[in-house]
């Protein structure tokens, strides 16, 4: 199973990765959005959009950490884990560089259009590679 973790739902949708970020990742994975949502078990660490704070959001790190601990208990030995963004990675106490696998875990840049890393076309290429590798790794079970 591929477990994909995000921060919180978008302002417009309550389901994980059902908005623009999910569509961006689906396209990079070479899938339709429906195929993507069937292939990747998507979860958010927060149940509601946290609202804005300055240029970012008011992410509740404590609540996210509590959810991350509960999620860790669900992981199986063969699961492939994708953490979207530094805040999510931090909730899981992970500090890997973006798009570099550590065993079965990888951190990718937060897929929001507000993330400046997406201005670099190499970011999309790297994330596309990671998503393809995730599918390959999950099918090796």
N, C-alpha and C positions, 0 to 999 in steps of 0.2 A: 504494500500500500504506500502511496505517496501522500504524505501529510504536508500541507502547505498552510503556513500560519501568517496572518496579517495582523495589523494593529486593531482595527475597528471597522465597522461598516461605514460606507460613504454616507454623505448627507442625504443622498437620494435613494439608498437601498439598504435594507436591513440584512440581506444575505451576504455572506463572505464572497468577495470577488465577483459579484454579479453586475458590477458597474464598469466604468472605464478601465480601472486597473486590471480587472479580470479579463476584459476583452483584449487589453494590451498583451497580457501574458499568454492568452489563448493564441493570439496571432503569432507571437514569438515561438510558441510550441508547435506551430503548424497545424492547429486544430480549429474547429469551430468552437464557439463559446460553449455550446452544449457538450461537445466532446470533452473539452477541457474540464468542465465541472463534473463530468462523470469519471474522468481519469484521476483527477487530483482531489483528495479529501480536504476541502478548504475550511479553515476555522479562523476566527478572529479572537484575539485575547480579550478584547472588550466587547460587550454586547451592544453598546450604543456609540454613535459618533461623539467624540469627546468635546467637540466645539473648537473654536480657534483661540490661539494665544500668540499674538505677534504674527510672525510669518509662518509659524507652525501650528501645531495643535496642542491641546492641554492633556496629553496622554497621561493616564494614571498608572505610573510605573508599579505601584504596590498592587493594585488590582490585577495588572497584567502578569506580575510575578506569581500571584496566587493561582491564576488560571494556568500559567505555564507549568507550575508544579503538578496540578491535576492532570494536565495533558501528558507530562512526562510518564506518569503512571500507566498511561494507555499505550505507550510505544511498545512495539514488538521488535524483536531482534532484526527482522528483515525489512522493517519500515525504512523508507527514504524520507528524509525530513528537509523541507525547504523553509527557511525563515526569511521573511520579507522585511528588510530594513534593520537598522541598528537598534531601534527601540525594542523590536521583537526579539532580536538576537540577545540583547541585554537581559530581557525578562527570562530567557533560558540560560543566562550566564555564559553566552558564547561570544567570542571575539575574533572569529576567523575573518580573514580578508574576504571581500566580496568575490563570489563565483569560484572559490577554491574549496573543493571537497575535503572534509575531515571525516574519514570513514564514510558514514552514510548521511552526514549532515552538511548542508551548504547554506550560506547566507547570500541573498541577492539584494540589490538596492530596492528600497521601497518603490513600488511600481507607480506611484502617483506622478502625474504630470508636473507637480510642484517640485519634484526632486530634480535638482540641477544636473545630476549625473546622467539623466536621460538626454541631455543636450549633446552628449558624446555618442556618435553612432556605434562605437565599440561596445558601449554598455548593452545595447540591444543584442548585438552579436554574442556577447558573453552569456547573457541571460538565456538566449535561445539555445546555446550549447548546453547550459546547465539543465534546462527543461527537457531537452532530448535525452541527455544522460540520465536524468531521473527516471524517465519512462523505461529506458534500457535496463537500469539497475533494478527497477521494480519487476520487470519481466524475467529477470534472472532467477527469480524465486523458484 
